[in-house]
Amino acid sequence: MGLYVLDYGAGNVRSVFNALGKFGFEYRIVEKPDDILEATQLIFPGVGAFGKAMEVLQKKGYAAPLKQYIDSGRPFLGICIGLQCLCEGSEESPGVEGLGIIKTTVRKFKTNASVPQIGWNTLTFHRQGGLIPAPPPSSASVKDPRYYFVHSFHLDVNEATEPWLLASSTYGGVPFVSAVQRGAVIATQFHPEKSGSLGLEIFRAFVEGTAPAKIDSLTTLVDCPVTSSGGHAMNNGAGAGCGGELAKRIIACLDVRTNDEGDLVVTKGDQYDVREEGSVRNLGKPVALAQRYYEEGADEVTFLNITSFRNSPLADLPMLQVLKRTSKEVFVPLTIGGGIRDFTDPDGTYHSALEVAGEYFRSGADKVSIGSDAVYAAEEYIQHQHHQGKPPPSKASQPSSIAQIAEVYGSQAVVISVDPRRVYVSSPGSTTHKTIETKFPGPAGDRHVWYQCTVKGGREGRDLGVYELVRACEAMGAGEILLNCIDKDGTNSGFDLELIAMVREAVSIPVIASSGAGRAEHFAEVFEATGAEAALAAGIFHRGEVGIGEVKRHLRDRGFGVRNA
């Protein structure tokens, strides 16, 4: 008897364990079907594809006990995929049956906004008194509480979900269910374990039993009518309606490598030269810096293991330990990059990129960033497309590292880290690559430029343009682009707006702007000029030249929605 967590083997559940551990709550992990029936409280967290999740639940014999448990009236908390699996099915996996608790189908976002939705959104509460505390109207606009979402599929606000509806949100003009509660069944589309202190309080309330026993007893807070077709009648009254605005994300990046003494340090250099007076530049310890940025209000933290391409990732135990230690104290999303690829050990043992990514996820990562391997995969993808003279193959028929990971963990878990440099040409016809006309001519006065992809930390250029790369990676299943720029790195002169705008128009997935930030104004500039969803910086944060709080205050003054720490 007691609190159990259902770990079905996909996504980062370590953060849920850490959230419970933060309060000293004791819990057990479900290891067999009978554990579900024995539980007095049950948490079902996770990220990933609907079909893969249901496949695992059926294979392990968990599906029937889960339905029996929920029918018994005992407390249940579902998170993300733990909410979607309660439904009858999902457009993500046609023909795959869900648990059928909520009589609706999970739909893919149909919007002009980038999909997946990745970031911090607000909630509109339809009832008051549920597990998630609805702030008083007078304070809502001041505190601006936000929770972290990362998903491509959602539950509509319609007649089927209305009896369950606790809170809704809006993304790209599409209202969707962000939290449900009925009886003792509670579930969220957002990730409380990645939503900072607000999210941690949800775990406390659930385990301590402060949530009401029945949703019927909750007080109606917002009247937001639904239609039989799944539409949502908007209410523009003060504090009402189903509005919402995704915050612009500010990401702190930590380039991690081993220094000459064998210690892992955070470093930074111009154009990727990390040495200063012959020694590796040491800007601090990775875990301590990550915790500092979390406390200062960073919306995400990214670790880039910049020496991992020389080593076996699974033998790179120090970085795994960094993730494990960081995830105990940092409750916002963590991304890890470096060495996510297929490889073979010296003893001949083969490891897939999926296996490598799985180790990072189990150690506390929420997303993996793929760099050089994405370039190689895109080259093969494009070559195959041209050779066949027909549309590119599907993800399933071309199992790149991108496709492997996206199939199991969902596209939102796969970030493509691009390291391009400018190549000037006399005219668009002088190259086969996508060019733009630049406002900044090259040394010879050339006004056209294409962006060459590089590998191995920027040391080797490839005959592949950024435009072609990002489109190929999106087709293979990537969910986000981390867009660096070697020419801008370390200059503090601002982001390469022309590059970012080109990529933003080329893909329908979110884009993170990186390289070149030197002032708070540069962050507002890139959001205004390109529509990028997030911006990342490293050196200016490490050296204290610009603070995360300063950046967010400036963005707020310029009218951008941001998350308050």
C-alpha positions in Angstrom: 0.0 0.0 0.0 1.1 3.6 -0.4 2.2 6.0 -3.2 3.3 4.4 -6.5 4.8 5.9 -9.6 4.1 4.2 -12.9 7.4 4.3 -14.9 6.5 2.7 -18.2 10.0 3.2 -19.7 9.8 6.3 -21.8 10.7 9.9 -21.0 12.3 11.6 -18.0 10.6 10.4 -14.9 13.6 11.1 -12.7 12.3 14.7 -12.2 9.1 13.3 -10.8 11.0 11.2 -8.3 13.1 14.3 -7.4 10.0 16.4 -7.0 8.6 13.8 -4.5 11.9 13.6 -2.8 12.1 17.3 -2.4 9.3 17.0 0.2 10.6 13.7 1.7 7.6 11.7 0.3 8.2 8.0 0.1 7.1 6.2 -3.0 7.5 2.9 -4.9 7.9 2.3 -8.6 5.3 0.1 -10.3 7.1 -3.1 -11.3 4.2 -5.5 -11.9 0.4 -5.2 -12.6 -0.5 -6.1 -9.0 1.4 -3.0 -7.7 -1.2 -0.8 -9.4 -4.0 -2.5 -7.6 -2.1 -2.3 -4.3 -1.5 1.4 -4.5 -3.5 3.9 -2.5 -2.1 6.8 -4.6 -0.8 6.5 -8.2 1.1 8.9 -10.4 1.4 8.2 -14.2 4.0 10.7 -15.7 5.8 10.7 -19.0 6.4 12.0 -22.4 6.4 10.2 -25.7 4.3 8.9 -28.5 0.7 7.8 -27.6 1.0 4.5 -29.6 4.3 3.5 -28.0 3.0 4.3 -24.5 -0.2 2.2 -24.9 1.9 -0.6 -26.5 4.1 -0.8 -23.4 1.1 -0.6 -21.0 -0.6 -3.5 -22.8 2.6 -5.5 -23.1 3.4 -5.2 -19.4 -0.2 -5.9 -18.4 -0.8 -2.5 -16.9 -3.8 -1.3 -18.9 -6.5 -3.4 -17.3 -5.3 -2.7 -13.7 -5.0 1.0 -14.5 -8.7 1.1 -15.5 -9.6 -0.9 -12.4 -7.6 1.4 -10.2 -9.3 4.5 -11.6 -12.7 3.0 -11.3 -12.1 2.3 -7.6 -12.0 6.0 -6.8 -8.5 6.1 -5.5 -6.3 9.2 -6.1 -4.7 9.3 -9.6 -2.4 12.0 -11.0 -1.6 11.8 -14.8 1.0 14.0 -16.4 1.2 14.7 -20.2 1.0 11.3 -21.8 -0.6 10.2 -18.5 -3.5 12.5 -19.4 -3.7 11.5 -23.1 -3.7 7.8 -22.4 -7.0 8.3 -20.4 -8.7 9.0 -23.7 -10.2 6.6 -26.3 -7.5 7.2 -28.9 -5.2 9.7 -30.5 -4.6 11.1 -34.0 -0.9 10.5 -33.3 -1.5 6.7 -33.4 -4.6 5.9 -35.5 -6.1 2.6 -34.6 -4.5 2.4 -31.1 -7.0 2.2 -28.3 -6.5 4.3 -25.2 -7.8 3.5 -21.7 -11.2 5.0 -22.7 -11.8 6.8 -19.4 -12.4 10.2 -21.0 -14.7 9.7 -24.1 -12.7 11.8 -26.6 -9.9 11.5 -29.1 -6.6 13.4 -28.7 -6.1 15.8 -31.6 -3.0 17.3 -33.3 -2.7 21.1 -33.1 -4.0 22.7 -36.2 -2.5 26.2 -36.1 -0.1 28.5 -37.8 2.0 28.6 -34.6 5.0 26.3 -34.3 4.2 22.7 -33.3 5.1 21.2 -30.9 4.0 23.8 -28.3 7.1 24.1 -26.2 7.2 26.6 -23.3 5.4 28.3 -20.5 1.7 29.0 -20.9 -1.0 30.4 -18.6 -4.1 28.5 -17.3 -7.7 29.7 -17.4 -9.5 28.0 -14.5 -13.1 26.8 -15.1 -13.6 25.6 -11.5 -12.1 26.8 -8.3 -11.0 24.5 -5.5 -9.2 21.8 -7.5 -5.7 20.4 -7.0 -4.2 23.3 -8.9 -4.8 26.6 -7.0 -6.5 29.2 -9.1 -5.0 32.6 -8.2 -7.4 35.4 -7.2 -8.3 37.6 -10.2 -6.7 40.6 -8.6 -3.3 38.9 -8.4 -3.4 36.8 -11.6 -2.2 39.7 -13.8 0.6 40.5 -11.4 2.0 37.0 -10.7 1.3 35.7 -14.1 1.5 32.1 -13.1 2.8 29.8 -15.9 3.3 26.1 -16.3 5.6 24.2 -18.7 4.0 22.5 -21.8 5.7 20.4 -24.4 3.3 18.6 -26.8 2.0 18.4 -30.3 -1.3 16.7 -29.5 -4.1 17.9 -27.2 -7.6 17.4 -25.9 -10.3 19.7 -27.3 -12.5 21.7 -25.0 -15.8 20.1 -26.0 -18.9 18.4 -24.6 -16.9 15.2 -23.9 -14.3 16.9 -21.8 -16.4 19.6 -20.2 -17.4 17.4 -17.2 -13.7 16.9 -16.5 -12.5 20.4 -17.2 -10.5 22.1 -14.5 -8.4 24.4 -16.6 -7.8 25.3 -20.2 -5.1 27.1 -22.2 -4.8 28.5 -25.7 -2.0 28.0 -28.2 -2.0 29.6 -31.6 -5.6 30.5 -31.2 -6.6 26.9 -30.4 -8.2 26.3 -26.9 -7.2 23.0 -25.3 -7.6 21.2 -22.1 -4.6 21.8 -19.7 -6.0 20.1 -16.6 -8.8 17.8 -15.7 -10.3 16.6 -12.4 -13.2 14.3 -11.8 -13.6 12.4 -8.6 -10.1 11.5 -7.5 -8.8 11.4 -11.0 -6.6 14.4 -11.8 -4.4 14.9 -14.9 -2.4 17.8 -16.5 -1.2 18.4 -20.0 1.6 20.4 -18.6 4.6 19.1 -16.6 4.4 20.2 -12.9 7.8 18.6 -12.3 9.2 21.0 -14.8 7.2 24.1 -13.7 9.4 25.3 -10.9 8.0 26.0 -7.4 4.4 26.2 -8.7 4.6 22.7 -10.1 6.2 21.3 -7.0 3.3 22.5 -4.9 0.9 20.3 -7.1 2.8 17.2 -6.0 2.6 18.3 -2.3 -1.1 18.9 -2.6 -1.7 15.5 -4.3 0.3 13.4 -1.9 -0.9 15.2 1.2 -4.5 14.8 0.0 -5.6 18.4 0.0 -7.4 18.0 -3.4 -11.2 17.7 -3.2 -12.7 14.3 -3.4 -15.2 15.2 -6.1 -15.1 17.6 -8.9 -18.9 18.2 -8.5 -18.1 20.1 -5.3 -15.8 22.6 -7.1 -17.0 26.1 -7.6 -17.6 27.3 -11.2 -15.1 30.0 -11.9 -15.3 30.6 -15.7 -18.2 30.0 -17.9 -16.6 29.0 -21.2 -19.3 27.4 -23.4 -18.5 24.5 -25.7 -20.0 23.3 -28.9 -20.8 19.8 -30.1 -18.2 20.2 -32.9 -15.5 20.8 -30.3 -15.4 24.6 -30.8 -15.0 27.0 -28.0 -17.0 30.2 -27.5 -14.6 32.8 -26.3 -15.4 35.0 -23.3 -13.6 38.4 -23.2 -14.7 39.4 -19.7 -12.0 40.3 -17.2 -10.3 37.3 -15.9 -12.5 35.0 -18.0 -12.3 33.3 -21.3 -9.9 30.7 -22.6 -7.0 33.0 -23.5 -3.3 32.3 -23.1 0.0 33.5 -24.3 3.1 31.4 -24.7 6.0 33.1 -23.0 9.3 33.8 -24.8 11.8 31.5 -23.3 15.3 32.5 -22.1 17.7 29.6 -22.0 21.0 29.4 -20.2 23.6 27.3 -22.0 26.5 25.6 -20.3 29.3 24.3 -22.6 30.8 21.5 -20.5 34.2 19.8 -21.1 37.0 18.3 -19.2 39.8 20.7 -18.4 43.5 19.8 -18.3 43.3 18.7 -14.7 40.5 16.2 -15.5 37.6 18.2 -14.0 34.3 18.9 -15.7 34.0 22.7 -16.1 31.8 25.2 -17.8 33.7 27.0 -20.5 33.1 29.4 -23.4 35.1 30.8 -26.2 34.9 32.9 -29.3 34.4 30.9 -32.5 34.6 27.8 -30.2 38.2 28.4 -29.0 37.9 27.6 -25.3 41.5 28.1 -24.3 42.9 31.2 -22.6 46.6 31.6 -22.1 47.0 27.9 -23.0 44.5 26.5 -20.5 40.8 25.6 -20.8 38.8 28.7 -19.8 37.0 27.8 -16.5 33.8 29.7 -15.8 32.4 27.5 -13.0 31.1 24.1 -12.1 28.1 22.9 -14.2 25.8 21.8 -11.4 26.3 25.0 -9.3 25.8 27.2 -12.4 22.7 25.4 -13.5 21.2 25.8 -10.1 22.1 29.5 -10.0 20.4 30.1 -13.4 17.3 28.2 -12.2 17.0 30.5 -9.2 17.5 33.5 -11.4 14.6 32.5 -13.6 16.0 30.6 -16.6 13.2 28.9 -18.4 15.4 26.0 -19.5 19.0 24.9 -19.0 21.1 23.3 -21.8 24.2 21.3 -21.3 26.5 20.9 -24.4 29.1 18.3 -23.8 31.6 19.7 -26.3 34.2 17.0 -26.1 31.9 13.9 -26.1 32.4 13.2 -29.8 35.8 11.9 -28.9 34.5 9.4 -26.4 31.9 6.7 -26.0 28.8 8.5 -24.6 27.7 5.6 -22.4 31.2 5.6 -20.8 30.9 9.4 -20.3 29.7 8.9 -16.7 30.6 12.4 -15.4 28.0 14.0 -17.6 25.4 11.5 -16.5 26.2 12.4 -12.9 25.9 16.1 -13.8 22.4 15.5 -15.0 21.4 13.4 -12.0 22.7 15.9 -9.6 21.2 18.9 -11.5 17.8 17.4 -11.8 17.5 17.1 -8.0 17.6 20.9 -7.6 16.6 22.3 -11.0 12.9 21.9 -11.9 12.8 23.4 -15.4 13.6 21.5 -18.6 17.1 20.2 -19.1 18.6 19.5 -22.5 21.8 17.6 -23.1 23.8 17.6 -26.3 27.0 15.9 -27.5 27.5 12.4 -28.7 23.9 11.4 -29.4 24.6 8.9 -32.2 24.9 5.2 -33.1 28.3 3.8 -32.2 30.2 0.6 -31.5 32.3 0.0 -28.4 35.9 -1.1 -28.9 34.8 -4.6 -27.8 32.3 -4.6 -30.8 29.2 -3.9 -28.8 26.7 -1.8 -30.8 24.7 1.0 -29.2 21.9 2.8 -31.0 21.3 6.5 -30.7 18.0 5.6 -29.1 19.9 3.7 -26.4 22.3 6.6 -25.8 19.4 9.1 -25.6 17.6 6.7 -23.2 20.6 6.9 -20.8 20.5 10.7 -20.8 16.7 10.7 -20.3 16.9 8.3 -17.4 19.6 10.5 -15.9 17.4 13.6 -15.9 17.4 15.1 -19.4 14.1 16.2 -20.9 15.5 16.7 -24.4 18.5 15.6 -26.4 20.4 17.9 -28.8 21.8 16.3 -31.9 24.5 18.1 -33.8 27.0 16.4 -36.2 24.9 13.3 -36.5 22.0 15.4 -37.7 24.1 16.8 -40.5 25.1 13.3 -41.7 21.5 12.1 -41.4 20.3 15.0 -43.5 22.9 14.4 -46.2 21.7 10.8 -46.5 18.1 11.9 -46.5 18.6 14.5 -49.2 20.7 12.2 -51.3 18.1 9.4 -51.1 15.4 11.9 -52.1 17.3 13.1 -55.2 18.3 9.6 -56.1 14.7 8.3 -56.1 13.4 11.4 -57.8 10.3 11.2 -55.6 9.1 12.4 -52.1 11.5 11.6 -49.3 11.0 8.4 -47.4 9.0 8.3 -44.2 10.6 8.3 -40.7 9.9 4.6 -40.3 11.7 3.7 -43.5 14.8 5.7 -42.7 15.7 5.2 -39.1 18.1 8.0 -38.4 19.0 8.9 -34.9 16.4 11.6 -35.1 13.6 9.2 -36.2 14.6 6.6 -33.7 14.3 8.9 -30.7 11.2 10.8 -32.0 9.3 7.5 -32.5 9.7 6.5 -28.8 10.0 9.8 -26.9 8.1 12.1 -29.3 9.4 14.8 -31.6 9.5 17.3 -28.7 12.4 15.4 -27.2 14.7 15.9 -30.2 16.5 19.2 -30.7 18.8 19.8 -33.7 21.8 21.9 -32.9 23.0 23.7 -36.0 26.5 25.2 -36.3 26.7 27.2 -39.5 29.0 29.8 -41.0 28.4 32.4 -43.7 29.7 31.7 -47.2 29.5 34.7 -49.6 28.7 34.3 -53.3 28.4 36.6 -56.2 24.9 35.6 -57.1 22.3 33.0 -56.2 23.1 31.1 -59.4 26.7 30.5 -58.4 25.7 27.9 -55.8 23.1 25.1 -55.5 22.4 26.1 -51.9 19.6 28.4 -50.7 20.9 31.9 -50.5 19.6 35.2 -49.1 20.5 38.8 -50.0 22.3 40.2 -47.0 22.5 43.7 -45.7 26.1 43.0 -44.7 28.3 42.4 -47.8 31.3 40.2 -47.7 35.0 41.3 -48.0 34.7 41.3 -51.8 31.4 43.2 -51.8 29.3 40.1 -52.4 25.7 40.6 -51.3 24.5 37.0 -51.4 25.2 34.4 -48.8 24.4 30.8 -47.9 25.0 29.2 -44.5 27.3 26.2 -44.5 26.6 23.5 -42.0 29.6 22.3 -40.0 30.4 19.2 -37.9 32.8 18.3 -35.1 32.3 21.5 -33.1 32.6 23.8 -36.2 35.9 22.4 -37.3 34.7 20.8 -40.5 32.5 22.3 -43.2 30.1 20.2 -45.2 28.5 20.8 -48.6 25.1 21.3 -47.0 23.2 24.5 -46.4 21.2 25.3 -43.2 18.0 25.7 -45.1 18.2 22.2 -46.5 19.3 20.7 -43.2 16.5 22.0 -41.0 13.8 21.0 -43.5 15.2 17.5 -43.7 15.5 17.2 -40.0 11.9 18.3 -39.5 10.8 15.7 -42.0 12.7 13.0 -40.1 10.9 13.9 -36.8 12.9 16.7 -35.1 10.8 18.9 -32.8 13.0 22.0 -32.3 16.0 23.8 -33.9 18.8 25.3 -31.8 20.3 27.7 -34.3 23.9 28.8 -33.6 26.1 31.0 -35.8 29.9 30.6 -35.7 30.4 34.1 -37.2 28.4 35.7 -34.3 29.7 33.5 -31.5 31.4 35.5 -28.8 31.0 38.9 -30.6 28.3 40.3 -28.3 27.0 42.2 -31.4 23.6 40.6 -31.5 22.0 37.5 -33.1 22.3 36.8 -36.8 18.7 38.0 -37.6 19.0 37.1 -41.3 19.9 33.5 -40.6 17.2 33.1 -37.9 14.5 34.6 -40.1 15.4 32.3 -42.9 15.2 29.2 -40.7 12.1 30.4 -39.0 10.3 30.6 -42.4 11.7 27.2 -43.5 10.2 25.1 -40.7 7.0 24.8 -38.7 8.8 23.7 -35.5 10.1 26.0 -32.8 13.4 27.8 -33.3 15.9 28.8 -30.5 18.1 31.7 -31.4 21.7 31.4 -30.3 25.1 33.1 -30.7 25.9 36.8 -30.4 23.8 38.2 -27.6 25.6 41.0 -25.7 22.8 43.1 -24.2 19.2 42.7 -23.0 18.1 44.6 -26.1 19.4 41.9 -28.4 16.8 39.4 -27.0 13.9 41.8 -27.8 15.4 42.5 -31.2 15.5 38.8 -32.2 12.0 38.1 -31.1 10.6 41.2 -32.9 12.5 40.6 -36.1 12.3 36.8 -36.5 9.5 35.4 -34.4 11.8 32.9 -32.8 10.2 31.1 -29.8 13.3 31.2 -27.5 16.8 32.7 -27.2 19.8 31.2 -25.7 23.0 32.7 -24.3 26.1 31.5 -22.4 29.1 33.7 -21.9 27.2 36.9 -21.0 25.4 35.0 -18.3 28.5 33.2 -17.0 30.5 36.4 -16.8 27.7 38.4 -15.2 27.7 40.9 -18.0 23.9 40.6 -18.4 21.5 38.9 -16.0 18.5 36.7 -16.8 16.3 39.0 -14.7 17.5 42.0 -16.6 16.6 40.3 -19.9 13.2 39.4 -18.7 12.5 42.9 -17.3 13.4 44.4 -20.7 11.3 42.0 -22.6 8.3 42.7 -20.3 8.8 46.4 -20.8 8.7 45.8 -24.6 5.4 43.9 -24.3 6.6 40.3 -24.5 5.0 37.7 -22.3 7.7 36.1 -20.0 7.7 33.8 -17.1 8.2 35.2 -13.6 10.6 33.0 -11.5 
